[in-house]
Amino acid sequence: MPEHIVHAPFPGVFYRRPDPQSPPFVNESDTVASGSVVGLIEVMKMFQEIRSEADGTVAEFLVENEAAVDAGQPLMRLT
């Protein structure tokens, strides 16, 4: 299966879970479908869902939870 990288569409803060008390949207080794929510990016108190653009398995996260990200920065690798 080809590798796919999910990129940040814009700069902000990346979150792996919808709120601090909830489990992460996905974990490493989870299977995701195209269109699945895999994280959030917050910009100026607005949260935007980040969706997978391909089917696959989460091989690794390339940024930490609550890390500042730039537009185009790789967020996670799917295999």
mmCIF file of the N, C-alpha and C atoms, coordinates in Angstrom:
data_MODEL
# 
_entry.id   MODEL 
# 
loop_
_atom_site.group_PDB 
_atom_site.id 
_atom_site.type_symbol 
_atom_site.label_atom_id 
_atom_site.label_alt_id 
_atom_site.label_comp_id 
_atom_site.label_asym_id 
_atom_site.label_entity_id 
_atom_site.label_seq_id 
_atom_site.pdbx_PDB_ins_code 
_atom_site.Cartn_x 
_atom_site.Cartn_y 
_atom_site.Cartn_z 
_atom_site.occupancy 
_atom_site.B_iso_or_equiv 
_atom_site.pdbx_formal_charge 
_atom_site.auth_seq_id 
_atom_site.auth_comp_id 
_atom_site.auth_asym_id 
_atom_site.auth_atom_id 
_atom_site.pdbx_PDB_model_num 
ATOM 1   N N  . MET A 1 1  ? 0.859   -1.171 0.000  1.00 0.00 ? 1  MET A N  1 
ATOM 2   C CA . MET A 1 1  ? 0.000   0.000  0.000  1.00 0.00 ? 1  MET A CA 1 
ATOM 3   C C  . MET A 1 1  ? 0.905   1.235  0.000  1.00 0.00 ? 1  MET A C  1 
ATOM 4   N N  . PRO A 1 2  ? 0.598   2.201  -0.831 1.00 0.00 ? 2  PRO A N  1 
ATOM 5   C CA . PRO A 1 2  ? 1.441   3.397  -0.879 1.00 0.00 ? 2  PRO A CA 1 
ATOM 6   C C  . PRO A 1 2  ? 1.307   4.227  0.390  1.00 0.00 ? 2  PRO A C  1 
ATOM 7   N N  . GLU A 1 3  ? 2.356   4.965  0.667  1.00 0.00 ? 3  GLU A N  1 
ATOM 8   C CA . GLU A 1 3  ? 2.369   5.846  1.836  1.00 0.00 ? 3  GLU A CA 1 
ATOM 9   C C  . GLU A 1 3  ? 1.628   7.135  1.496  1.00 0.00 ? 3  GLU A C  1 
ATOM 10  N N  . HIS A 1 4  ? 0.946   7.697  2.480  1.00 0.00 ? 4  HIS A N  1 
ATOM 11  C CA . HIS A 1 4  ? 0.245   8.961  2.293  1.00 0.00 ? 4  HIS A CA 1 
ATOM 12  C C  . HIS A 1 4  ? 0.549   9.852  3.492  1.00 0.00 ? 4  HIS A C  1 
ATOM 13  N N  . ILE A 1 5  ? 0.827   11.102 3.250  1.00 0.00 ? 5  ILE A N  1 
ATOM 14  C CA . ILE A 1 5  ? 1.098   12.061 4.317  1.00 0.00 ? 5  ILE A CA 1 
ATOM 15  C C  . ILE A 1 5  ? -0.092  13.020 4.418  1.00 0.00 ? 5  ILE A C  1 
ATOM 16  N N  . VAL A 1 6  ? -0.598  13.201 5.633  1.00 0.00 ? 6  VAL A N  1 
ATOM 17  C CA . VAL A 1 6  ? -1.640  14.202 5.884  1.00 0.00 ? 6  VAL A CA 1 
ATOM 18  C C  . VAL A 1 6  ? -0.930  15.488 6.275  1.00 0.00 ? 6  VAL A C  1 
ATOM 19  N N  . HIS A 1 7  ? -1.223  16.563 5.546  1.00 0.00 ? 7  HIS A N  1 
ATOM 20  C CA . HIS A 1 7  ? -0.572  17.857 5.769  1.00 0.00 ? 7  HIS A CA 1 
ATOM 21  C C  . HIS A 1 7  ? -1.526  18.846 6.433  1.00 0.00 ? 7  HIS A C  1 
ATOM 22  N N  . ALA A 1 8  ? -0.958  19.801 7.145  1.00 0.00 ? 8  ALA A N  1 
ATOM 23  C CA . ALA A 1 8  ? -1.746  20.909 7.705  1.00 0.00 ? 8  ALA A CA 1 
ATOM 24  C C  . ALA A 1 8  ? -2.151  21.830 6.554  1.00 0.00 ? 8  ALA A C  1 
ATOM 25  N N  . PRO A 1 9  ? -3.443  22.114 6.416  1.00 0.00 ? 9  PRO A N  1 
ATOM 26  C CA . PRO A 1 9  ? -3.862  22.992 5.311  1.00 0.00 ? 9  PRO A CA 1 
ATOM 27  C C  . PRO A 1 9  ? -3.580  24.468 5.576  1.00 0.00 ? 9  PRO A C  1 
ATOM 28  N N  . PHE A 1 10 ? -3.356  24.814 6.848  1.00 0.00 ? 10 PHE A N  1 
ATOM 29  C CA . PHE A 1 10 ? -3.077  26.199 7.222  1.00 0.00 ? 10 PHE A CA 1 
ATOM 30  C C  . PHE A 1 10 ? -2.334  26.193 8.552  1.00 0.00 ? 10 PHE A C  1 
ATOM 31  N N  . PRO A 1 11 ? -1.744  27.309 8.942  1.00 0.00 ? 11 PRO A N  1 
ATOM 32  C CA . PRO A 1 11 ? -1.011  27.341 10.209 1.00 0.00 ? 11 PRO A CA 1 
ATOM 33  C C  . PRO A 1 11 ? -1.971  27.410 11.398 1.00 0.00 ? 11 PRO A C  1 
ATOM 34  N N  . GLY A 1 12 ? -1.499  26.901 12.533 1.00 0.00 ? 12 GLY A N  1 
ATOM 35  C CA . GLY A 1 12 ? -2.299  26.930 13.759 1.00 0.00 ? 12 GLY A CA 1 
ATOM 36  C C  . GLY A 1 12 ? -1.721  25.995 14.783 1.00 0.00 ? 12 GLY A C  1 
ATOM 37  N N  . VAL A 1 13 ? -2.584  25.535 15.687 1.00 0.00 ? 13 VAL A N  1 
ATOM 38  C CA . VAL A 1 13 ? -2.179  24.578 16.721 1.00 0.00 ? 13 VAL A CA 1 
ATOM 39  C C  . VAL A 1 13 ? -2.906  23.267 16.446 1.00 0.00 ? 13 VAL A C  1 
ATOM 40  N N  . PHE A 1 14 ? -2.146  22.183 16.366 1.00 0.00 ? 14 PHE A N  1 
ATOM 41  C CA . PHE A 1 14 ? -2.709  20.868 16.049 1.00 0.00 ? 14 PHE A CA 1 
ATOM 42  C C  . PHE A 1 14 ? -3.132  20.154 17.327 1.00 0.00 ? 14 PHE A C  1 
ATOM 43  N N  . TYR A 1 15 ? -4.347  19.622 17.313 1.00 0.00 ? 15 TYR A N  1 
ATOM 44  C CA . TYR A 1 15 ? -4.867  18.845 18.437 1.00 0.00 ? 15 TYR A CA 1 
ATOM 45  C C  . TYR A 1 15 ? -5.254  17.445 17.953 1.00 0.00 ? 15 TYR A C  1 
ATOM 46  N N  . ARG A 1 16 ? -4.887  16.450 18.717 1.00 0.00 ? 16 ARG A N  1 
ATOM 47  C CA . ARG A 1 16 ? -5.229  15.068 18.369 1.00 0.00 ? 16 ARG A CA 1 
ATOM 48  C C  . ARG A 1 16 ? -6.574  14.643 18.940 1.00 0.00 ? 16 ARG A C  1 
ATOM 49  N N  . ARG A 1 17 ? -7.179  15.436 19.827 1.00 0.00 ? 17 ARG A N  1 
ATOM 50  C CA . ARG A 1 17 ? -8.449  15.064 20.445 1.00 0.00 ? 17 ARG A CA 1 
ATOM 51  C C  . ARG A 1 17 ? -9.388  16.269 20.421 1.00 0.00 ? 17 ARG A C  1 
ATOM 52  N N  . PRO A 1 18 ? -10.711 16.014 20.461 1.00 0.00 ? 18 PRO A N  1 
ATOM 53  C CA . PRO A 1 18 ? -11.663 17.133 20.376 1.00 0.00 ? 18 PRO A CA 1 
ATOM 54  C C  . PRO A 1 18 ? -11.675 18.023 21.596 1.00 0.00 ? 18 PRO A C  1 
ATOM 55  N N  . ASP A 1 19 ? -11.349 17.459 22.777 1.00 0.00 ? 19 ASP A N  1 
ATOM 56  C CA . ASP A 1 19 ? -11.218 18.242 23.999 1.00 0.00 ? 19 ASP A CA 1 
ATOM 57  C C  . ASP A 1 19 ? -10.316 17.467 24.947 1.00 0.00 ? 19 ASP A C  1 
ATOM 58  N N  . PRO A 1 20 ? -9.825  18.109 26.008 1.00 0.00 ? 20 PRO A N  1 
ATOM 59  C CA . PRO A 1 20 ? -8.839  17.435 26.875 1.00 0.00 ? 20 PRO A CA 1 
ATOM 60  C C  . PRO A 1 20 ? -9.340  16.152 27.545 1.00 0.00 ? 20 PRO A C  1 
ATOM 61  N N  . GLN A 1 21 ? -10.656 15.998 27.734 1.00 0.00 ? 21 GLN A N  1 
ATOM 62  C CA . GLN A 1 21 ? -11.189 14.806 28.398 1.00 0.00 ? 21 GLN A CA 1 
ATOM 63  C C  . GLN A 1 21 ? -11.529 13.679 27.430 1.00 0.00 ? 21 GLN A C  1 
ATOM 64  N N  . SER A 1 22 ? -11.498 13.924 26.156 1.00 0.00 ? 22 SER A N  1 
ATOM 65  C CA . SER A 1 22 ? -11.884 12.912 25.167 1.00 0.00 ? 22 SER A CA 1 
ATOM 66  C C  . SER A 1 22 ? -10.672 12.143 24.662 1.00 0.00 ? 22 SER A C  1 
ATOM 67  N N  . PRO A 1 23 ? -10.915 10.926 24.184 1.00 0.00 ? 23 PRO A N  1 
ATOM 68  C CA . PRO A 1 23 ? -9.816  10.170 23.590 1.00 0.00 ? 23 PRO A CA 1 
ATOM 69  C C  . PRO A 1 23 ? -9.397  10.791 22.253 1.00 0.00 ? 23 PRO A C  1 
ATOM 70  N N  . PRO A 1 24 ? -8.208  10.475 21.783 1.00 0.00 ? 24 PRO A N  1 
ATOM 71  C CA . PRO A 1 24 ? -7.764  10.995 20.484 1.00 0.00 ? 24 PRO A CA 1 
ATOM 72  C C  . PRO A 1 24 ? -8.683  10.526 19.352 1.00 0.00 ? 24 PRO A C  1 
ATOM 73  N N  . PHE A 1 25 ? -8.738  11.312 18.303 1.00 0.00 ? 25 PHE A N  1 
ATOM 74  C CA . PHE A 1 25 ? -9.509  10.906 17.126 1.00 0.00 ? 25 PHE A CA 1 
ATOM 75  C C  . PHE A 1 25 ? -8.971  9.580  16.603 1.00 0.00 ? 25 PHE A C  1 
ATOM 76  N N  . VAL A 1 26 ? -7.662  9.475  16.499 1.00 0.00 ? 26 VAL A N  1 
ATOM 77  C CA . VAL A 1 26 ? -7.011  8.246  16.045 1.00 0.00 ? 26 VAL A CA 1 
ATOM 78  C C  . VAL A 1 26 ? -5.690  8.085  16.797 1.00 0.00 ? 26 VAL A C  1 
ATOM 79  N N  . ASN A 1 27 ? -5.255  6.843  16.877 1.00 0.00 ? 27 ASN A N  1 
ATOM 80  C CA . ASN A 1 27 ? -3.957  6.511  17.471 1.00 0.00 ? 27 ASN A CA 1 
ATOM 81  C C  . ASN A 1 27 ? -3.099  5.821  16.422 1.00 0.00 ? 27 ASN A C  1 
ATOM 82  N N  . GLU A 1 28 ? -1.814  5.715  16.705 1.00 0.00 ? 28 GLU A N  1 
ATOM 83  C CA . GLU A 1 28 ? -0.943  4.980  15.806 1.00 0.00 ? 28 GLU A CA 1 
ATOM 84  C C  . GLU A 1 28 ? -1.434  3.547  15.729 1.00 0.00 ? 28 GLU A C  1 
ATOM 85  N N  . SER A 1 29 ? -1.408  2.997  14.551 1.00 0.00 ? 29 SER A N  1 
ATOM 86  C CA . SER A 1 29 ? -1.861  1.649  14.175 1.00 0.00 ? 29 SER A CA 1 
ATOM 87  C C  . SER A 1 29 ? -3.367  1.559  13.956 1.00 0.00 ? 29 SER A C  1 
ATOM 88  N N  . ASP A 1 30 ? -4.124  2.664  14.159 1.00 0.00 ? 30 ASP A N  1 
ATOM 89  C CA . ASP A 1 30 ? -5.550  2.666  13.832 1.00 0.00 ? 30 ASP A CA 1 
ATOM 90  C C  . ASP A 1 30 ? -5.726  2.730  12.318 1.00 0.00 ? 30 ASP A C  1 
ATOM 91  N N  . THR A 1 31 ? -6.807  2.132  11.852 1.00 0.00 ? 31 THR A N  1 
ATOM 92  C CA . THR A 1 31 ? -7.170  2.207  10.442 1.00 0.00 ? 31 THR A CA 1 
ATOM 93  C C  . THR A 1 31 ? -8.104  3.398  10.250 1.00 0.00 ? 31 THR A C  1 
ATOM 94  N N  . VAL A 1 32 ? -7.855  4.198  9.217  1.00 0.00 ? 32 VAL A N  1 
ATOM 95  C CA . VAL A 1 32 ? -8.700  5.350  8.911  1.00 0.00 ? 32 VAL A CA 1 
ATOM 96  C C  . VAL A 1 32 ? -9.203  5.248  7.476  1.00 0.00 ? 32 VAL A C  1 
ATOM 97  N N  . ALA A 1 33 ? -10.379 5.786  7.266  1.00 0.00 ? 33 ALA A N  1 
ATOM 98  C CA . ALA A 1 33 ? -10.961 5.849  5.924  1.00 0.00 ? 33 ALA A CA 1 
ATOM 99  C C  . ALA A 1 33 ? -10.831 7.275  5.406  1.00 0.00 ? 33 ALA A C  1 
ATOM 100 N N  . SER A 1 34 ? -10.802 7.388  4.109  1.00 0.00 ? 34 SER A N  1 
ATOM 101 C CA . SER A 1 34 ? -10.759 8.712  3.497  1.00 0.00 ? 34 SER A CA 1 
ATOM 102 C C  . SER A 1 34 ? -11.941 9.532  4.009  1.00 0.00 ? 34 SER A C  1 
ATOM 103 N N  . GLY A 1 35 ? -11.678 10.729 4.447  1.00 0.00 ? 35 GLY A N  1 
ATOM 104 C CA . GLY A 1 35 ? -12.717 11.612 4.977  1.00 0.00 ? 35 GLY A CA 1 
ATOM 105 C C  . GLY A 1 35 ? -12.863 11.553 6.480  1.00 0.00 ? 35 GLY A C  1 
ATOM 106 N N  . SER A 1 36 ? -12.176 10.607 7.143  1.00 0.00 ? 36 SER A N  1 
ATOM 107 C CA . SER A 1 36 ? -12.250 10.505 8.598  1.00 0.00 ? 36 SER A CA 1 
ATOM 108 C C  . SER A 1 36 ? -11.545 11.685 9.261  1.00 0.00 ? 36 SER A C  1 
ATOM 109 N N  . VAL A 1 37 ? -12.102 12.160 10.368 1.00 0.00 ? 37 VAL A N  1 
ATOM 110 C CA . VAL A 1 37 ? -11.457 13.231 11.130 1.00 0.00 ? 37 VAL A CA 1 
ATOM 111 C C  . VAL A 1 37 ? -10.270 12.632 11.879 1.00 0.00 ? 37 VAL A C  1 
ATOM 112 N N  . VAL A 1 38 ? -9.095  13.218 11.707 1.00 0.00 ? 38 VAL A N  1 
ATOM 113 C CA . VAL A 1 38 ? -7.885  12.714 12.360 1.00 0.00 ? 38 VAL A CA 1 
ATOM 114 C C  . VAL A 1 38 ? -7.273  13.734 13.319 1.00 0.00 ? 38 VAL A C  1 
ATOM 115 N N  . GLY A 1 39 ? -7.842  14.938 13.368 1.00 0.00 ? 39 GLY A N  1 
ATOM 116 C CA . GLY A 1 39 ? -7.328  15.949 14.269 1.00 0.00 ? 39 GLY A CA 1 
ATOM 117 C C  . GLY A 1 39 ? -8.038  17.271 14.040 1.00 0.00 ? 39 GLY A C  1 
ATOM 118 N N  . LEU A 1 40 ? -7.603  18.268 14.782 1.00 0.00 ? 40 LEU A N  1 
ATOM 119 C CA . LEU A 1 40 ? -8.131  19.622 14.659 1.00 0.00 ? 40 LEU A CA 1 
ATOM 120 C C  . LEU A 1 40 ? -6.967  20.592 14.562 1.00 0.00 ? 40 LEU A C  1 
ATOM 121 N N  . ILE A 1 41 ? -7.184  21.691 13.880 1.00 0.00 ? 41 ILE A N  1 
ATOM 122 C CA . ILE A 1 41 ? -6.243  22.809 13.931 1.00 0.00 ? 41 ILE A CA 1 
ATOM 123 C C  . ILE A 1 41 ? -7.017  24.029 14.395 1.00 0.00 ? 41 ILE A C  1 
ATOM 124 N N  . GLU A 1 42 ? -6.475  24.672 15.407 1.00 0.00 ? 42 GLU A N  1 
ATOM 125 C CA . GLU A 1 42 ? -7.091  25.873 15.971 1.00 0.00 ? 42 GLU A CA 1 
ATOM 126 C C  . GLU A 1 42 ? -6.353  27.105 15.486 1.00 0.00 ? 42 GLU A C  1 
ATOM 127 N N  . VAL A 1 43 ? -7.138  28.037 14.970 1.00 0.00 ? 43 VAL A N  1 
ATOM 128 C CA . VAL A 1 43 ? -6.608  29.327 14.543 1.00 0.00 ? 43 VAL A CA 1 
ATOM 129 C C  . VAL A 1 43 ? -7.538  30.390 15.101 1.00 0.00 ? 43 VAL A C  1 
ATOM 130 N N  . MET A 1 44 ? -7.008  31.274 15.926 1.00 0.00 ? 44 MET A N  1 
ATOM 131 C CA . MET A 1 44 ? -7.772  32.386 16.489 1.00 0.00 ? 44 MET A CA 1 
ATOM 132 C C  . MET A 1 44 ? -9.078  31.901 17.126 1.00 0.00 ? 44 MET A C  1 
ATOM 133 N N  . LYS A 1 45 ? -8.978  30.839 17.943 1.00 0.00 ? 45 LYS A N  1 
ATOM 134 C CA . LYS A 1 45 ? -10.113 30.269 18.696 1.00 0.00 ? 45 LYS A CA 1 
ATOM 135 C C  . LYS A 1 45 ? -11.150 29.573 17.813 1.00 0.00 ? 45 LYS A C  1 
ATOM 136 N N  . MET A 1 46 ? -10.830 29.373 16.540 1.00 0.00 ? 46 MET A N  1 
ATOM 137 C CA . MET A 1 46 ? -11.713 28.626 15.632 1.00 0.00 ? 46 MET A CA 1 
ATOM 138 C C  . MET A 1 46 ? -11.051 27.282 15.371 1.00 0.00 ? 46 MET A C  1 
ATOM 139 N N  . PHE A 1 47 ? -11.826 26.200 15.467 1.00 0.00 ? 47 PHE A N  1 
ATOM 140 C CA . PHE A 1 47 ? -11.300 24.863 15.274 1.00 0.00 ? 47 PHE A CA 1 
ATOM 141 C C  . PHE A 1 47 ? -11.778 24.307 13.935 1.00 0.00 ? 47 PHE A C  1 
ATOM 142 N N  . GLN A 1 48 ? -10.838 23.797 13.163 1.00 0.00 ? 48 GLN A N  1 
ATOM 143 C CA . GLN A 1 48 ? -11.144 23.214 11.851 1.00 0.00 ? 48 GLN A CA 1 
ATOM 144 C C  . GLN A 1 48 ? -10.754 21.743 11.873 1.00 0.00 ? 48 GLN A C  1 
ATOM 145 N N  . GLU A 1 49 ? -11.684 20.877 11.476 1.00 0.00 ? 49 GLU A N  1 
ATOM 146 C CA . GLU A 1 49 ? -11.380 19.447 11.421 1.00 0.00 ? 49 GLU A CA 1 
ATOM 147 C C  . GLU A 1 49 ? -10.367 19.153 10.319 1.00 0.00 ? 49 GLU A C  1 
ATOM 148 N N  . ILE A 1 50 ? -9.449  18.254 10.636 1.00 0.00 ? 50 ILE A N  1 
ATOM 149 C CA . ILE A 1 50 ? -8.488  17.767 9.650  1.00 0.00 ? 50 ILE A CA 1 
ATOM 150 C C  . ILE A 1 50 ? -8.919  16.356 9.276  1.00 0.00 ? 50 ILE A C  1 
ATOM 151 N N  . ARG A 1 51 ? -9.136  16.130 8.004  1.00 0.00 ? 51 ARG A N  1 
ATOM 152 C CA . ARG A 1 51 ? -9.627  14.832 7.534  1.00 0.00 ? 51 ARG A CA 1 
ATOM 153 C C  . ARG A 1 51 ? -8.563  14.129 6.701  1.00 0.00 ? 51 ARG A C  1 
ATOM 154 N N  . SER A 1 52 ? -8.575  12.813 6.821  1.00 0.00 ? 52 SER A N  1 
ATOM 155 C CA . SER A 1 52 ? -7.671  12.005 6.007  1.00 0.00 ? 52 SER A CA 1 
ATOM 156 C C  . SER A 1 52 ? -8.112  12.107 4.551  1.00 0.00 ? 52 SER A C  1 
ATOM 157 N N  . GLU A 1 53 ? -7.146  12.174 3.672  1.00 0.00 ? 53 GLU A N  1 
ATOM 158 C CA . GLU A 1 53 ? -7.464  12.229 2.241  1.00 0.00 ? 53 GLU A CA 1 
ATOM 159 C C  . GLU A 1 53 ? -7.305  10.876 1.585  1.00 0.00 ? 53 GLU A C  1 
ATOM 160 N N  . ALA A 1 54 ? -7.021  9.845  2.399  1.00 0.00 ? 54 ALA A N  1 
ATOM 161 C CA . ALA A 1 54 ? -6.824  8.501  1.851  1.00 0.00 ? 54 ALA A CA 1 
ATOM 162 C C  . ALA A 1 54 ? -7.164  7.468  2.909  1.00 0.00 ? 54 ALA A C  1 
ATOM 163 N N  . ASP A 1 55 ? -7.439  6.251  2.463  1.00 0.00 ? 55 ASP A N  1 
ATOM 164 C CA . ASP A 1 55 ? -7.596  5.127  3.383  1.00 0.00 ? 55 ASP A CA 1 
ATOM 165 C C  . ASP A 1 55 ? -6.209  4.683  3.804  1.00 0.00 ? 55 ASP A C  1 
ATOM 166 N N  . GLY A 1 56 ? -6.097  4.129  5.015  1.00 0.00 ? 56 GLY A N  1 
ATOM 167 C CA . GLY A 1 56 ? -4.799  3.604  5.436  1.00 0.00 ? 56 GLY A CA 1 
ATOM 168 C C  . GLY A 1 56 ? -4.740  3.363  6.927  1.00 0.00 ? 56 GLY A C  1 
ATOM 169 N N  . THR A 1 57 ? -3.549  3.045  7.379  1.00 0.00 ? 57 THR A N  1 
ATOM 170 C CA . THR A 1 57 ? -3.267  2.824  8.795  1.00 0.00 ? 57 THR A CA 1 
ATOM 171 C C  . THR A 1 57 ? -2.319  3.912  9.261  1.00 0.00 ? 57 THR A C  1 
ATOM 172 N N  . VAL A 1 58 ? -2.591  4.477  10.438 1.00 0.00 ? 58 VAL A N  1 
ATOM 173 C CA . VAL A 1 58 ? -1.735  5.533  10.980 1.00 0.00 ? 58 VAL A CA 1 
ATOM 174 C C  . VAL A 1 58 ? -0.405  4.900  11.381 1.00 0.00 ? 58 VAL A C  1 
ATOM 175 N N  . ALA A 1 59 ? 0.631   5.211  10.639 1.00 0.00 ? 59 ALA A N  1 
ATOM 176 C CA . ALA A 1 59 ? 1.967   4.674  10.928 1.00 0.00 ? 59 ALA A CA 1 
ATOM 177 C C  . ALA A 1 59 ? 2.643   5.496  12.027 1.00 0.00 ? 59 ALA A C  1 
ATOM 178 N N  . GLU A 1 60 ? 2.521   6.812  11.932 1.00 0.00 ? 60 GLU A N  1 
ATOM 179 C CA . GLU A 1 60 ? 3.113   7.669  12.959 1.00 0.00 ? 60 GLU A CA 1 
ATOM 180 C C  . GLU A 1 60 ? 2.591   9.090  12.846 1.00 0.00 ? 60 GLU A C  1 
ATOM 181 N N  . PHE A 1 61 ? 2.568   9.759  13.998 1.00 0.00 ? 61 PHE A N  1 
ATOM 182 C CA . PHE A 1 61 ? 2.300   11.192 14.014 1.00 0.00 ? 61 PHE A CA 1 
ATOM 183 C C  . PHE A 1 61 ? 3.632   11.904 13.846 1.00 0.00 ? 61 PHE A C  1 
ATOM 184 N N  . LEU A 1 62 ? 3.636   12.961 13.072 1.00 0.00 ? 62 LEU A N  1 
ATOM 185 C CA . LEU A 1 62 ? 4.864   13.687 12.771 1.00 0.00 ? 62 LEU A CA 1 
ATOM 186 C C  . LEU A 1 62 ? 4.957   14.990 13.561 1.00 0.00 ? 62 LEU A C  1 
ATOM 187 N N  . VAL A 1 63 ? 3.897   15.309 14.326 1.00 0.00 ? 63 VAL A N  1 
ATOM 188 C CA . VAL A 1 63 ? 3.900   16.457 15.237 1.00 0.00 ? 63 VAL A CA 1 
ATOM 189 C C  . VAL A 1 63 ? 3.252   16.020 16.544 1.00 0.00 ? 63 VAL A C  1 
ATOM 190 N N  . GLU A 1 64 ? 3.593   16.695 17.607 1.00 0.00 ? 64 GLU A N  1 
ATOM 191 C CA . GLU A 1 64 ? 3.021   16.401 18.920 1.00 0.00 ? 64 GLU A CA 1 
ATOM 192 C C  . GLU A 1 64 ? 1.653   17.076 19.066 1.00 0.00 ? 64 GLU A C  1 
ATOM 193 N N  . ASN A 1 65 ? 0.846   16.525 19.970 1.00 0.00 ? 65 ASN A N  1 
ATOM 194 C CA . ASN A 1 65 ? -0.422  17.152 20.305 1.00 0.00 ? 65 ASN A CA 1 
ATOM 195 C C  . ASN A 1 65 ? -0.161  18.567 20.846 1.00 0.00 ? 65 ASN A C  1 
ATOM 196 N N  . GLU A 1 66 ? -0.963  19.523 20.408 1.00 0.00 ? 66 GLU A N  1 
ATOM 197 C CA . GLU A 1 66 ? -0.885  20.928 20.812 1.00 0.00 ? 66 GLU A CA 1 
ATOM 198 C C  . GLU A 1 66 ? 0.370   21.625 20.307 1.00 0.00 ? 66 GLU A C  1 
ATOM 199 N N  . ALA A 1 67 ? 0.953   21.101 19.249 1.00 0.00 ? 67 ALA A N  1 
ATOM 200 C CA . ALA A 1 67 ? 2.124   21.738 18.636 1.00 0.00 ? 67 ALA A CA 1 
ATOM 201 C C  . ALA A 1 67 ? 1.686   22.780 17.608 1.00 0.00 ? 67 ALA A C  1 
ATOM 202 N N  . ALA A 1 68 ? 2.425   23.858 17.520 1.00 0.00 ? 68 ALA A N  1 
ATOM 203 C CA . ALA A 1 68 ? 2.187   24.852 16.471 1.00 0.00 ? 68 ALA A CA 1 
ATOM 204 C C  . ALA A 1 68 ? 2.657   24.270 15.145 1.00 0.00 ? 68 ALA A C  1 
ATOM 205 N N  . VAL A 1 69 ? 1.825   24.417 14.107 1.00 0.00 ? 69 VAL A N  1 
ATOM 206 C CA . VAL A 1 69 ? 2.167   23.890 12.788 1.00 0.00 ? 69 VAL A CA 1 
ATOM 207 C C  . VAL A 1 69 ? 2.050   24.991 11.746 1.00 0.00 ? 69 VAL A C  1 
ATOM 208 N N  . ASP A 1 70 ? 2.792   24.823 10.668 1.00 0.00 ? 70 ASP A N  1 
ATOM 209 C CA . ASP A 1 70 ? 2.739   25.744 9.534  1.00 0.00 ? 70 ASP A CA 1 
ATOM 210 C C  . ASP A 1 70 ? 1.901   25.125 8.421  1.00 0.00 ? 70 ASP A C  1 
ATOM 211 N N  . ALA A 1 71 ? 1.418   25.944 7.520  1.00 0.00 ? 71 ALA A N  1 
ATOM 212 C CA . ALA A 1 71 ? 0.683   25.447 6.362  1.00 0.00 ? 71 ALA A CA 1 
ATOM 213 C C  . ALA A 1 71 ? 1.582   24.508 5.561  1.00 0.00 ? 71 ALA A C  1 
ATOM 214 N N  . GLY A 1 72 ? 1.052   23.351 5.236  1.00 0.00 ? 72 GLY A N  1 
ATOM 215 C CA . GLY A 1 72 ? 1.799   22.378 4.443  1.00 0.00 ? 72 GLY A CA 1 
ATOM 216 C C  . GLY A 1 72 ? 2.672   21.451 5.260  1.00 0.00 ? 72 GLY A C  1 
ATOM 217 N N  . GLN A 1 73 ? 2.752   21.662 6.546  1.00 0.00 ? 73 GLN A N  1 
ATOM 218 C CA . GLN A 1 73 ? 3.590   20.811 7.400  1.00 0.00 ? 73 GLN A CA 1 
ATOM 219 C C  . GLN A 1 73 ? 2.976   19.417 7.514  1.00 0.00 ? 73 GLN A C  1 
ATOM 220 N N  . PRO A 1 74 ? 3.781   18.354 7.377  1.00 0.00 ? 74 PRO A N  1 
ATOM 221 C CA . PRO A 1 74 ? 3.266   16.995 7.547  1.00 0.00 ? 74 PRO A CA 1 
ATOM 222 C C  . PRO A 1 74 ? 2.795   16.762 8.981  1.00 0.00 ? 74 PRO A C  1 
ATOM 223 N N  . LEU A 1 75 ? 1.591   16.195 9.128  1.00 0.00 ? 75 LEU A N  1 
ATOM 224 C CA . LEU A 1 75 ? 1.015   15.924 10.443 1.00 0.00 ? 75 LEU A CA 1 
ATOM 225 C C  . LEU A 1 75 ? 1.124   14.456 10.826 1.00 0.00 ? 75 LEU A C  1 
ATOM 226 N N  . MET A 1 76 ? 0.866   13.578 9.858  1.00 0.00 ? 76 MET A N  1 
ATOM 227 C CA . MET A 1 76 ? 0.918   12.143 10.129 1.00 0.00 ? 76 MET A CA 1 
ATOM 228 C C  . MET A 1 76 ? 1.173   11.380 8.844  1.00 0.00 ? 76 MET A C  1 
ATOM 229 N N  . ARG A 1 77 ? 1.696   10.177 9.042  1.00 0.00 ? 77 ARG A N  1 
ATOM 230 C CA . ARG A 1 77 ? 2.001   9.308  7.896  1.00 0.00 ? 77 ARG A CA 1 
ATOM 231 C C  . ARG A 1 77 ? 1.068   8.110  7.953  1.00 0.00 ? 77 ARG A C  1 
ATOM 232 N N  . LEU A 1 78 ? 0.420   7.842  6.820  1.00 0.00 ? 78 LEU A N  1 
ATOM 233 C CA . LEU A 1 78 ? -0.445  6.673  6.678  1.00 0.00 ? 78 LEU A CA 1 
ATOM 234 C C  . LEU A 1 78 ? 0.228   5.666  5.761  1.00 0.00 ? 78 LEU A C  1 
ATOM 235 N N  . THR A 1 79 ? 0.051   4.401  6.078  1.00 0.00 ? 79 THR A N  1 
ATOM 236 C CA . THR A 1 79 ? 0.563   3.357  5.172  1.00 0.00 ? 79 THR A CA 1 
ATOM 237 C C  . THR A 1 79 ? -0.597  2.489  4.728  1.00 0.00 ? 79 THR A C  1 
# 
